[in-house]
Amino acid sequence: MGGEERKKKGWLSDLLDIIFPRSCISCGDGVDVGPFRHICQKCSDRHVLYANAPHCTTCGYPFWGMAEENRSCEHCYHLRPVFSGGRTICLFKGPIRRMVHALKYESALYVLEDIAPLMERNPGMRDFLQGAILVPVPLHPRKLRERGYNQSQYLAEYFCKEANGGTVANLLIRKKDTQSQTGFDLKTRKENLKNAFALAPKMSIDLTFRYILVDDVFTTGSTLNACAAVLRKAGVVHLDVATLAHG
């Protein structure tokens, strides 16, 4: 984007803000200062919790206080992950929980504008993503028709844009229309996802590249692990995961 185009876009954005003042997705107050377009300064300062180091090298969940580097959390030990490592930007709390809900269930694609400032406050996330092939976790066709889009696809595209490199590839399909995972324990989630994913037709894997699975929230990791198993079976060697939030 050239300088004149950026200037024009900024001017139009400022004009729209005057005509249609932005409100915080978390508390409803006006958003007129701060780095975010849809989270007010008060909510971002008090309630956005970043998954910065030290953190679990497998899922990205932060260790509060001092912790030795390069270790996994207890949760990932029980998960027995198929992927190698992972990063997440924030914890699934407060404004970020509200952001994910709006993105998934209210067609609020505008909240993706805040991906850039969120990534800026999580050092290392851009480096983690750079140069990789980002693979969105797919939706079942029925759910895709209902929602009209796959939020993980949009996240992967924004991650790719902010990392200044890499590509997005829809390598997976969802064959099984599983019921919601909410409220299930790890064992039930695994059973629910059995044979749910497959490699998309006519898709090829380049073993020299690093692949990163992208989803909105890392809860138990079962969905990402099921997707990772398909990619491993297809021959992927370098495989990690990245999420917007961690529950």
C-alpha positions in Angstrom: 0.0 0.0 0.0 1.5 3.3 -1.1 1.8 6.5 1.0 -1.2 8.3 -0.7 -3.4 5.2 -0.3 -2.5 4.9 3.4 -3.2 8.6 3.9 -6.6 8.3 2.1 -7.5 5.2 4.1 -6.6 6.9 7.4 -8.6 10.0 6.5 -11.7 7.9 5.6 -11.3 5.9 8.9 -11.2 9.1 10.9 -14.3 10.4 9.2 -16.2 7.2 9.8 -15.2 7.4 13.5 -16.8 10.8 13.7 -20.0 9.7 12.0 -20.1 6.3 13.7 -18.2 6.5 17.0 -16.6 3.2 18.0 -17.6 1.4 21.2 -15.6 -1.1 23.3 -16.7 -4.7 22.5 -16.2 -5.5 26.2 -17.7 -2.7 28.3 -19.5 -0.6 25.7 -17.7 2.6 26.5 -16.4 4.8 23.6 -13.0 4.0 22.1 -11.2 7.2 21.3 -7.7 6.7 22.5 -5.3 3.8 22.7 -3.8 1.3 20.3 -7.0 -0.7 19.7 -10.0 0.1 17.5 -12.6 -2.0 19.4 -11.2 -2.3 22.9 -11.0 0.7 25.2 -7.9 1.8 27.0 -9.3 0.8 30.4 -10.3 -2.8 29.3 -7.0 -3.3 27.4 -4.9 -2.2 30.3 -6.8 -4.2 33.0 -8.2 -7.2 31.3 -6.1 -8.3 28.2 -3.6 -10.9 29.4 -0.8 -11.7 27.0 0.9 -15.1 26.8 4.4 -13.8 26.9 7.5 -15.6 28.0 8.0 -17.7 30.0 5.4 -19.9 28.5 4.7 -23.5 27.6 6.8 -24.4 24.5 4.0 -26.8 23.3 0.8 -24.7 23.6 2.0 -21.2 24.5 0.2 -21.0 27.9 2.2 -18.5 30.1 3.9 -19.6 33.3 3.3 -16.8 35.9 6.4 -15.8 37.7 9.7 -17.4 37.2 9.9 -20.7 35.3 12.6 -22.6 33.5 12.7 -22.2 29.8 11.9 -24.9 27.2 9.4 -27.0 29.1 5.7 -28.0 28.5 2.9 -27.4 30.9 1.1 -30.3 32.7 -1.9 -30.0 30.4 0.2 -30.7 27.3 1.8 -33.7 29.0 -1.7 -35.3 29.2 -2.6 -34.1 25.7 0.3 -36.0 24.1 0.6 -33.5 21.3 1.3 -34.7 17.7 2.6 -31.2 16.8 6.0 -29.9 18.0 5.3 -26.4 19.4 2.9 -23.6 19.7 2.2 -20.0 20.5 -0.9 -18.0 21.5 -1.3 -14.3 21.7 -3.6 -13.8 24.7 -5.6 -15.7 27.4 -9.3 -16.4 26.6 -10.6 -13.9 29.1 -12.3 -10.5 29.2 -12.2 -8.5 26.0 -10.5 -11.4 24.1 -13.3 -13.8 25.0 -15.8 -11.2 23.8 -13.8 -10.7 20.6 -13.7 -14.4 19.8 -17.5 -14.7 20.5 -18.3 -11.7 18.3 -16.0 -13.1 15.5 -17.6 -16.6 15.6 -21.2 -15.9 16.2 -22.0 -12.3 15.2 -20.2 -12.0 11.9 -18.1 -9.2 13.5 -15.1 -9.5 11.1 -14.2 -5.9 12.0 -12.6 -7.1 15.3 -9.8 -8.5 13.2 -8.5 -5.0 12.9 -7.1 -5.4 16.4 -5.0 -8.4 15.5 -2.0 -6.2 14.6 -1.8 -4.3 18.0 -2.3 -7.5 19.9 0.6 -9.2 18.1 2.8 -6.1 18.7 2.3 -6.7 22.4 3.3 -10.4 22.2 7.1 -10.4 21.4 8.1 -13.3 19.3 4.8 -14.1 17.7 5.7 -12.6 14.4 9.0 -14.4 14.3 7.2 -17.7 15.2 4.9 -17.3 12.2 7.3 -15.9 9.6 8.0 -18.0 6.6 5.6 -20.8 7.5 2.6 -22.2 5.6 -0.4 -21.4 7.8 -3.2 -24.1 7.7 -6.6 -23.0 9.1 -8.6 -25.5 11.1 -11.6 -26.2 8.7 -15.3 -26.0 9.4 -17.7 -28.7 8.3 -19.6 -27.6 5.1 -22.9 -27.3 7.0 -21.4 -25.0 9.6 -19.6 -23.0 6.9 -22.9 -22.5 5.1 -24.6 -21.3 8.3 -21.8 -18.9 9.3 -20.7 -17.8 5.9 -17.0 -17.9 6.6 -14.4 -19.7 8.6 -13.0 -17.5 11.4 -9.7 -19.6 11.4 -9.2 -18.8 7.7 -9.4 -15.1 8.4 -7.1 -15.4 11.4 -4.6 -17.2 9.3 -4.7 -14.5 6.7 -4.2 -11.8 9.3 -1.4 -13.7 10.9 0.2 -14.1 7.6 -0.1 -10.4 6.8 1.3 -9.3 10.1 4.2 -11.8 10.0 5.3 -10.3 6.6 5.8 -13.7 5.0 4.4 -17.1 4.5 1.2 -18.3 2.9 -2.2 -19.7 3.8 -3.1 -23.1 2.5 -6.4 -24.9 3.0 -4.9 -28.4 3.2 -7.6 -29.9 5.4 -11.3 -30.7 5.2 -13.8 -31.6 8.0 -15.6 -34.7 7.1 -17.5 -35.3 10.4 -20.1 -32.8 11.6 -19.2 -33.1 15.3 -21.3 -31.6 18.1 -19.9 -28.7 20.1 -16.8 -29.5 22.2 -17.9 -27.1 24.9 -18.1 -28.8 28.3 -16.5 -32.1 27.1 -13.4 -33.5 29.0 -10.2 -34.3 27.1 -11.2 -38.0 26.6 -14.6 -37.2 25.2 -13.2 -34.5 22.9 -10.8 -37.0 21.4 -13.5 -39.5 20.8 -15.8 -36.8 19.3 -13.1 -35.8 16.8 -12.1 -39.3 15.7 -11.9 -39.4 11.9 -13.3 -35.9 11.8 -10.6 -34.4 9.5 -8.9 -35.4 6.3 -6.4 -34.1 3.7 -8.2 -32.0 1.1 -8.4 -33.6 -2.4 -5.4 -33.0 -4.7 -3.4 -31.3 -2.0 0.3 -32.0 -1.9 2.7 -31.6 1.0 6.2 -30.1 0.6 8.4 -31.7 3.2 10.9 -28.9 3.2 8.4 -26.3 4.5 7.2 -25.6 8.1 3.5 -25.8 8.6 1.5 -24.1 11.3 -2.1 -25.0 12.2 -4.2 -21.9 13.0 -7.3 -21.8 15.2 -9.1 -19.2 17.3 -8.8 -20.8 20.7 -6.6 -23.5 22.3 -8.8 -25.1 24.9 -7.7 -28.7 25.4 -5.8 -28.9 22.1 -7.9 -31.8 20.9 -9.0 -30.2 17.7 -5.5 -29.0 16.8 -4.1 -32.4 17.7 -6.7 -34.2 15.4 -5.7 -31.9 12.5 -2.0 -32.4 13.3 -2.4 -36.2 13.1 -3.7 -35.9 9.5 -0.8 -33.7 8.4 1.7 -36.0 10.1 0.2 -39.0 8.3 0.5 -37.0 5.0 4.2 -36.6 5.7 4.6 -33.1 7.3 7.8 -33.0 9.3 7.9 -29.5 10.7 4.5 -28.8 12.4 3.4 -26.3 15.0 0.2 -24.5 16.1 -0.8 -20.9 16.6 -4.0 -19.5 18.2 -5.4 -16.1 19.0 -6.3 -17.1 22.5 -5.8 -19.9 25.1 -8.6 -21.0 27.4 
